[in-house]
């Protein structure tokens, strides 16, 4: 079988054996309007701005959480390095003081009841992590 050569601007469907240029969603003749792509630069810029804002917000959130965690770590390290001769009870409030020689100690005595240099009051939670009050 030999195939007939068709001109480039003629649309012939070999399955239906008919010319179907009129039902194509695109122009198929030389006089048809040119197919142009839409400019999606504004959409890309909006999307880039949105993702940049989202990433920046998430970064600032993580940074704040990290700083909070590091502060909690420093407080816990300060308390665990302090001198105390009792076993702290979970759920109780304790007070951290500094002596004149720079040594820190933990006490159950509130700052209003003594003249020591107070560094703060702390609560021992169920995870045995000290939280500043």
Protein Blocks (a to p, Z undefined) as FASTA:
>chain_A
ZZddddfkbccdfklopafklmpcbdfbfkbccdddddfklmmmmmmmmmmmmmmmmmmm
mmmmmmmmmmmmmmmmmmmmpccfbdcdehiacdddddfkopacddfbdfklpcbdcfbd
cdddfkopacdZZ
